[in-house]
Amino acid sequence: MHHDLNSLWKSDTPRFVVVLDAELAYDHEAHARYQASERFLPADAAHLSPRELRTDPRVTPRWPCHRITTLSWLVMTEAEDGLRPVRLETRGLPEQDEAAVLKAFFAEMEQLGRVQIVTWGGFHSDLPQILIGAIDAGLRLPSCLTGLLSPWRRDASGHLDLCSEMCGGAAPAHLAEVAARLGMPVKLTCRPNLVSQLMQQGKWSAVRSVCEGDVLTTAALLMRWRHLSGGTVSVLEAMRRLTGFVAEHCAHRPYAADWQRYADGLLGASFAAEARKLETLGASACN
């Protein structure tokens, strides 16, 4: 059967929702230039407390002295029946440096046209990193991402920071905290503070799994968040779409088995809930 795809899109929403996450590493050369501008010497750190050593930018590089090593993005269609994942892309070292990664990402966003970018905490991390990386590489933003140049205009930026939306006035929470509350798979490859060790050891496939895992968890949270506003698709169906996508396209990744167990658990819980409803109806009929 032929479908007119244009008829599926809501007129007031992007055609595509793109959930992304980046893994970063220190740019030691840039940091050395910064230290030189501050006339900072190793001996200057001797009087600093452990806390100051972690927070002083002369010692521990802040975001301008980071580089993207891995970028993962999940493309989902936005239609009347909710979100549907259609493609997961991951680019990074050792095949591509930051400039090549961003060039590939921008090219796909230009091809997609109208998009909404979704991150977890990306307002403070992923998006500034993408912008400074693009500046450094001499790249131009695709027309669909120029709203990112006005990040404080949240409604016009084209970026949804799900952390800001969900946390509201509460203290910002880690992705793993919120996912744990909802029983979702999260941080399956390794502890977050060990990702840099994977990079140092050249285990780039594992780094990609880490990045993709955060994207998938963020996508699951986005689907649950959308359900709050009266989305037309059930939570079970939304999660079935996502876990089915993982099973079909990411079976080679170590996290695939966890997502399958999550899917099985959701289905089992749904069947159990329906069975309880039938028991209640049966008991009522007998009275």
C-alpha positions as CSV (number, residue, x, y, z in Angstrom):
1,M,0.0,0.0,0.0
2,H,1.3,3.4,-0.9
3,H,1.4,6.1,1.8
4,D,1.9,9.8,1.4
5,L,4.6,10.4,4.0
6,N,4.0,14.1,4.1
7,S,0.5,13.5,5.4
8,L,1.9,11.8,8.5
9,W,3.7,14.9,9.9
10,K,2.1,17.3,12.3
11,S,2.4,20.8,10.9
12,D,3.6,22.3,14.2
13,T,6.3,19.8,15.0
14,P,9.6,18.7,13.4
15,R,9.6,15.9,10.9
16,F,12.4,14.2,12.8
17,V,13.5,14.1,16.4
18,V,17.2,13.4,16.9
19,V,18.5,12.2,20.2
20,L,22.2,12.6,20.6
21,D,25.1,12.1,23.0
22,A,28.8,12.8,22.8
23,E,31.8,11.3,24.5
24,L,34.7,13.6,25.2
25,A,38.4,13.6,25.9
26,Y,40.8,16.3,27.1
27,D,42.6,18.3,24.4
28,H,46.0,18.5,26.1
29,E,47.5,20.7,23.5
30,A,44.8,23.3,23.9
31,H,45.0,23.0,27.7
32,A,48.8,23.6,27.5
33,R,48.2,26.8,25.6
34,Y,45.7,27.9,28.2
35,Q,48.2,27.1,31.0
36,A,50.8,29.1,29.2
37,S,48.5,32.1,28.9
38,E,47.9,31.9,32.7
39,R,51.6,31.6,33.3
40,F,50.7,28.4,35.2
41,L,53.5,26.1,36.4
42,P,53.2,22.6,38.0
43,A,54.5,24.0,41.2
44,D,51.5,26.4,41.4
45,A,49.2,23.4,42.1
46,A,51.1,22.4,45.2
47,H,49.0,24.5,47.5
48,L,45.6,23.6,46.0
49,S,43.2,21.3,47.9
50,P,41.9,18.1,46.3
51,R,38.7,19.9,45.5
52,E,40.5,22.8,43.9
53,L,42.6,20.4,41.9
54,R,39.3,19.0,40.4
55,T,37.7,22.4,39.8
56,D,40.6,24.7,38.9
57,P,40.6,25.0,35.0
58,R,44.4,25.5,35.1
59,V,44.7,21.9,36.4
60,T,41.6,20.1,35.1
61,P,40.6,21.1,31.6
62,R,37.1,22.5,31.3
63,W,34.9,22.2,28.2
64,P,36.7,24.5,25.8
65,C,39.7,22.2,26.2
66,H,37.7,19.0,25.4
67,R,37.2,17.3,22.1
68,I,34.5,15.0,20.8
69,T,35.8,11.5,20.4
70,T,32.4,9.8,19.7
71,L,29.0,11.2,18.7
72,S,25.9,9.0,18.5
73,W,22.5,10.0,17.3
74,L,19.2,8.3,17.0
75,V,16.8,9.5,14.3
76,M,13.1,9.1,15.1
77,T,10.1,10.1,13.0
78,E,7.5,12.3,14.5
79,A,4.0,11.5,13.4
80,E,0.5,11.3,14.7
81,D,1.0,7.9,16.2
82,G,4.1,9.0,18.2
83,L,7.8,8.5,17.8
84,R,9.4,5.7,15.8
85,P,13.2,5.1,15.8
86,V,14.5,4.6,12.3
87,R,18.3,4.9,12.3
88,L,21.1,5.0,14.8
89,E,24.4,6.5,13.7
90,T,27.7,6.6,15.6
91,R,30.9,8.3,14.4
92,G,34.2,8.8,16.1
93,L,37.8,7.7,16.7
94,P,39.8,5.9,15.5
95,E,38.3,6.4,12.0
96,Q,37.1,10.0,12.3
97,D,38.4,12.9,14.4
98,E,36.1,15.6,15.8
99,A,36.0,17.6,12.6
100,A,35.0,14.6,10.5
101,V,32.4,13.5,13.0
102,L,30.7,16.9,13.0
103,K,30.9,17.2,9.3
104,A,29.1,13.9,8.9
105,F,26.5,14.8,11.6
106,F,25.8,18.2,10.0
107,A,25.4,16.6,6.5
108,E,22.8,14.2,7.8
109,M,20.9,16.9,9.6
110,E,20.9,19.0,6.4
111,Q,19.5,16.0,4.6
112,L,16.8,15.4,7.2
113,G,15.6,19.1,7.0
114,R,13.4,20.0,9.9
115,V,14.6,18.4,13.2
116,Q,14.4,18.7,16.9
117,I,17.6,17.9,18.9
118,V,17.1,16.1,22.2
119,T,19.8,15.5,24.8
120,W,20.1,14.7,28.5
121,G,22.0,17.7,30.0
122,G,23.2,18.7,26.6
123,F,22.5,22.4,27.2
124,H,25.5,22.5,29.4
125,S,27.7,19.8,27.7
126,D,26.9,18.3,24.2
127,L,25.7,21.5,22.5
128,P,28.5,23.9,23.5
129,Q,31.0,21.1,22.6
130,I,29.4,20.7,19.1
131,L,29.5,24.5,18.5
132,I,33.0,25.1,19.6
133,G,34.2,22.0,17.6
134,A,32.4,23.4,14.5
135,I,34.1,26.8,15.0
136,D,37.5,25.2,15.3
137,A,36.9,23.1,12.2
138,G,35.7,26.0,10.1
139,L,32.3,24.3,9.6
140,R,28.9,26.0,9.1
141,L,25.8,24.8,10.8
142,P,23.1,23.4,8.5
143,S,20.1,25.6,8.2
144,C,18.0,23.4,10.5
145,L,20.4,23.8,13.4
146,T,21.0,27.6,13.3
147,G,18.6,27.9,16.3
148,L,21.4,26.4,18.4
149,L,23.2,29.7,18.1
150,S,20.5,31.2,20.5
151,P,20.6,28.5,23.2
152,W,18.9,30.6,25.8
153,R,15.8,31.0,23.6
154,R,14.7,27.5,24.4
155,D,11.5,27.5,22.3
156,A,13.3,28.8,19.2
157,S,16.6,26.9,19.6
158,G,15.4,23.6,18.2
159,H,16.9,21.8,21.2
160,L,15.1,20.0,24.0
161,D,17.3,19.3,27.1
162,L,15.2,16.6,28.7
163,C,17.2,16.9,31.9
164,S,16.0,20.5,32.3
165,E,12.5,19.7,31.4
166,M,12.1,16.7,33.7
167,C,14.0,18.1,36.7
168,G,12.4,21.5,36.5
169,G,13.3,23.4,39.7
170,A,14.9,20.3,41.3
171,A,18.6,19.7,41.3
172,P,19.7,18.3,38.0
173,A,19.9,14.5,38.1
174,H,22.1,12.0,36.4
175,L,20.6,10.1,33.5
176,A,21.2,6.9,35.5
177,E,19.2,8.2,38.5
178,V,16.1,8.9,36.5
179,A,16.4,5.7,34.5
180,A,16.8,3.7,37.7
181,R,13.6,5.1,39.1
182,L,11.7,3.9,36.0
183,G,13.6,0.6,35.8
184,M,15.2,1.3,32.4
185,P,18.5,-0.1,31.1
186,V,21.2,2.5,31.7
187,K,25.1,2.6,31.8
188,L,25.4,-1.0,30.7
189,T,28.9,-1.0,29.3
190,C,30.9,0.4,32.2
191,R,30.9,2.9,35.0
192,P,30.8,6.5,33.7
193,N,34.1,7.4,35.2
194,L,35.8,4.5,33.4
195,V,35.0,5.7,29.9
196,S,38.3,7.6,29.7
197,Q,40.2,4.4,30.5
198,L,38.5,2.7,27.5
199,M,39.7,5.5,25.3
200,Q,43.2,5.3,26.6
201,Q,43.2,1.5,26.0
202,G,41.9,2.0,22.5
203,K,38.7,0.2,23.1
204,W,36.7,2.3,20.8
205,S,33.9,-0.2,20.2
206,A,33.2,-0.2,23.9
207,V,33.2,3.7,23.8
208,R,30.6,3.6,21.0
209,S,28.5,1.2,23.1
210,V,28.6,3.6,26.0
211,C,27.5,6.5,23.8
212,E,24.8,4.6,22.1
213,G,23.5,3.3,25.4
214,D,23.0,6.9,26.7
215,V,21.2,7.8,23.5
216,L,18.8,4.8,23.8
217,T,18.1,5.5,27.5
218,T,17.4,9.2,26.7
219,A,15.1,8.1,23.8
220,A,13.2,5.9,26.2
221,L,12.8,8.7,28.7
222,L,11.6,11.0,25.9
223,M,8.9,8.5,25.0
224,R,7.8,8.3,28.6
225,W,7.8,12.1,28.9
226,R,5.7,12.5,25.8
227,H,3.2,10.1,27.2
228,L,2.5,12.6,30.0
229,S,1.1,15.1,27.6
230,G,-1.4,12.7,26.2
231,G,0.5,11.0,23.4
232,T,-1.6,8.7,21.2
233,V,0.7,5.7,21.7
234,S,0.8,3.6,24.9
235,V,3.9,3.3,27.0
236,L,4.1,-0.4,26.1
237,E,3.9,0.2,22.4
238,A,6.5,3.0,22.6
239,M,8.9,0.8,24.4
240,R,8.2,-2.0,22.1
241,R,9.2,0.2,19.1
242,L,12.5,1.1,20.8
243,T,13.4,-2.4,22.1
244,G,12.4,-3.9,18.7
245,F,14.7,-1.4,17.0
246,V,17.6,-2.4,19.3
247,A,17.0,-6.1,18.7
248,E,16.9,-5.6,14.9
249,H,19.8,-3.1,14.4
250,C,22.0,-3.3,17.5
251,A,22.2,-7.1,18.2
252,H,26.0,-7.0,17.9
253,R,26.3,-4.6,20.8
254,P,26.7,-5.9,24.4
255,Y,23.8,-3.9,25.6
256,A,21.3,-5.6,23.3
257,A,20.6,-8.5,25.7
258,D,19.7,-6.0,28.5
259,W,17.2,-4.2,26.3
260,Q,15.6,-7.6,25.4
261,R,15.2,-8.5,29.0
262,Y,13.7,-5.1,29.6
263,A,11.2,-5.7,26.8
264,D,10.3,-9.1,28.1
265,G,9.8,-7.7,31.6
266,L,7.4,-5.0,30.3
267,L,5.4,-7.5,28.3
268,G,5.2,-9.9,31.3
269,A,4.1,-7.1,33.5
270,S,1.4,-6.1,31.0
271,F,0.1,-9.6,30.8
272,A,0.0,-9.9,34.6
273,A,-1.9,-6.6,34.8
274,E,-4.5,-7.8,32.3
275,A,-4.8,-11.1,34.1
276,R,-5.5,-9.2,37.4
277,K,-8.2,-7.2,35.6
278,L,-9.9,-10.3,34.4
279,E,-9.8,-11.8,37.8
280,T,-11.4,-8.7,39.2
281,L,-14.1,-8.7,36.6
282,G,-14.8,-12.4,37.2
283,A,-15.1,-11.8,40.9
284,S,-17.5,-8.9,40.3
285,A,-19.6,-11.0,38.0
286,C,-20.0,-13.7,40.6
287,N,-21.2,-11.3,43.3
